[in-house]
Amino acid sequence: MDADQRLIARFAAVFAALGCAGAALLAQSLEVGCFEHDGPLGPALSLLVPLGMAAVGATLGAIAPRVAGIAWGLASACVLLAGGLLVGGLVGFAYWPPDGILIGARDGMGFAAASIGPLVPFLAVARRATGVRARSVADRSSLVVVWSAASAAAAAASVLALPRWHHFPVCVAPRGVPIVASVVVGVALAAVVATAVAAWRLLRRARAACATVCEGSAAARPHERVDLGVGEGRSFATSQRSAYRDAAQVDLLVVGDREASLRVLEGNARRAAACAALVLAAVAALAALY
């Protein structure tokens, strides 16, 4: 699997996970099960929204290395709206064939437009996660922070989905504790804590490797190769010093530009911490509302 295919697969997986959370939140917001004729709506949302989001993610994964800045934002918005149009039409057809296609397409675009706000930070972080070498420290850090940003987006969407924004008739009984939103926020909290810890550990590992090669000696380390992921520089530390070129054994080889790589890793760690703060704010908002 080449770099482009790996990026497409990653984006598809992350967006599919967001689609699972989105389908549950949509079902909660639309009060699925409120009426007897809601039967096909729940299964249609549970199946089609994750699949549609996976397709959106794969498309954005193919676009991400080729556009940036405003072009990336516009492309993301267009792909999301197109996905909402298609998924909404299919859900409408499954729920109320054939007249539901146009109604579903309209409402699908509406929900997709509403999702752009919570997804803006995630899309910005996801775009920054491109352009590093595969299987490097920066690559793993970028993957971690993308999942962290996805967790923050899901938590924000959970809070925004609590009010009755839609115009459909709903049950008049008062709502209890929003179980779906609470579960989504709880999963997002666990995920964002784990990803933030992983991002800081990767940064610490890269700093330790860079410090070791700066000292020039790796007597206490086993033979290791650390690819930082940015740049083409090579630095090494040896287990012993010798006047002969071949007498010293290289115990640690660090590949990449140390300064540029550390800037990328430090940025990822800060973004992961910011995502954790956003999820904690969503937890506080949920607790305050209920």
Residue pairs with C-beta under 8 A, 6 or more apart in sequence:
1 9
3 134
4 62
4 65
6 134
7 61
7 62
7 64
7 65
7 130
8 58
8 61
8 62
9 58
9 61
10 61
10 143
10 146
11 57
11 58
11 60
11 61
11 64
11 126
12 54
12 55
12 57
12 58
12 61
13 54
13 57
14 57
14 126
14 146
14 147
14 150
15 53
15 54
15 56
15 57
15 58
15 60
16 50
16 51
16 53
16 54
16 57
17 150
18 53
18 119
18 150
18 153
18 154
19 49
19 50
19 51
19 52
19 53
19 54
20 49
20 50
21 154
21 157
21 158
21 184
21 187
21 188
22 49
22 50
22 53
22 115
22 154
22 157
23 45
23 46
23 49
23 50
24 46
24 180
24 183
24 184
25 157
25 158
25 161
25 180
25 181
25 184
26 32
26 45
26 49
26 111
26 161
27 33
27 41
27 42
27 45
27 46
27 180
28 161
28 178
28 180
28 181
29 161
29 164
29 165
29 166
30 41
30 166
30 168
31 168
31 170
31 171
32 38
32 41
32 42
32 45
33 42
34 170
34 171
40 94
40 95
41 91
41 94
41 95
43 94
44 90
44 91
44 94
44 95
45 91
48 87
48 90
48 91
48 94
49 87
49 91
51 87
52 83
52 84
52 86
52 87
52 90
53 83
55 83
56 79
56 80
56 83
59 79
60 75
60 76
60 79
60 123
60 126
63 72
63 75
63 79
64 72
64 126
64 127
64 130
65 130
65 131
67 75
68 127
72 123
72 127
73 120
73 123
76 116
76 119
76 123
77 116
80 112
80 113
80 115
80 116
80 119
81 109
81 112
81 113
83 112
84 108
84 109
84 110
84 111
84 112
84 113
84 115
85 105
85 108
85 109
85 112
86 105
86 108
87 108
88 104
88 105
88 106
88 107
88 108
88 109
88 111
88 112
89 101
89 102
89 104
89 105
89 108
90 104
91 100
91 104
91 108
92 100
92 101
92 102
92 103
92 104
92 105
92 107
92 108
93 100
93 101
93 104
94 100
95 104
96 103
96 104
107 166
114 160
114 165
115 157
117 160
118 153
118 156
118 157
118 160
119 153
121 149
121 152
121 153
121 275
121 278
122 146
122 149
122 150
122 152
122 153
125 145
125 146
125 148
125 149
125 271
125 275
126 146
126 149
128 142
128 267
128 271
129 142
129 143
129 145
129 146
130 142
132 138
132 139
132 142
132 229
132 230
132 264
133 139
133 227
133 229
133 230
133 256
135 227
136 227
136 228
136 229
136 230
136 255
136 256
137 202
137 205
137 206
137 226
137 227
137 228
137 229
137 261
137 265
138 228
138 229
138 230
138 256
138 261
138 264
138 265
138 268
139 229
140 198
140 202
141 199
141 202
141 203
141 229
141 264
141 265
141 268
141 269
142 264
142 268
144 195
144 198
144 199
144 202
144 268
144 272
145 195
145 199
145 268
145 271
145 272
145 275
147 191
147 195
148 191
148 192
148 195
148 196
148 199
148 271
148 272
148 275
148 276
149 271
149 275
150 191
151 187
151 188
151 189
151 191
151 192
151 195
151 275
151 279
152 188
152 192
152 274
152 275
152 276
152 278
152 279
152 282
154 184
154 185
154 187
154 188
155 184
155 185
155 188
155 189
155 192
155 278
155 279
155 282
155 283
156 278
156 282
157 184
158 178
158 180
158 181
158 184
158 185
158 188
158 282
158 286
159 181
159 185
159 282
159 285
159 286
159 289
161 181
162 178
162 181
162 286
162 289
164 170
177 290
178 286
178 290
181 286
182 286
185 279
185 282
185 283
185 286
188 279
188 282
189 279
189 280
189 283
192 272
192 275
192 276
192 279
193 276
195 272
195 275
196 269
196 272
196 273
196 275
196 276
199 265
199 268
199 269
199 271
199 272
200 269
200 272
202 265
202 268
202 269
203 262
203 265
203 266
203 268
203 269
205 226
206 226
206 228
206 261
206 262
206 265
207 262
209 224
209 226
209 228
209 252
209 254
210 228
210 235
210 254
210 258
210 262
212 218
212 221
212 237
212 252
212 254
213 235
213 236
213 237
213 252
213 254
213 258
214 235
215 237
216 237
216 238
217 237
217 238
217 239
217 241
218 237
218 238
218 239
218 251
218 252
219 239
219 240
219 251
221 237
221 251
221 252
222 251
223 249
223 250
223 251
223 252
224 251
224 252
224 253
225 252
225 253
225 255
226 252
226 253
226 254
226 255
227 255
227 256
228 254
228 255
228 256
228 257
228 258
228 261
228 262
228 265
229 256
229 261
229 264
230 256
230 257
230 260
230 261
230 264
231 256
231 257
231 260
231 261
232 255
232 256
232 257
233 255
233 256
233 257
233 258
234 253
234 254
234 255
235 253
235 254
235 258
236 250
236 252
236 253
236 254
237 250
237 251
237 252
238 248
238 249
238 250
238 251
239 248
239 249
239 251
240 247
240 248
240 249
241 248
242 248
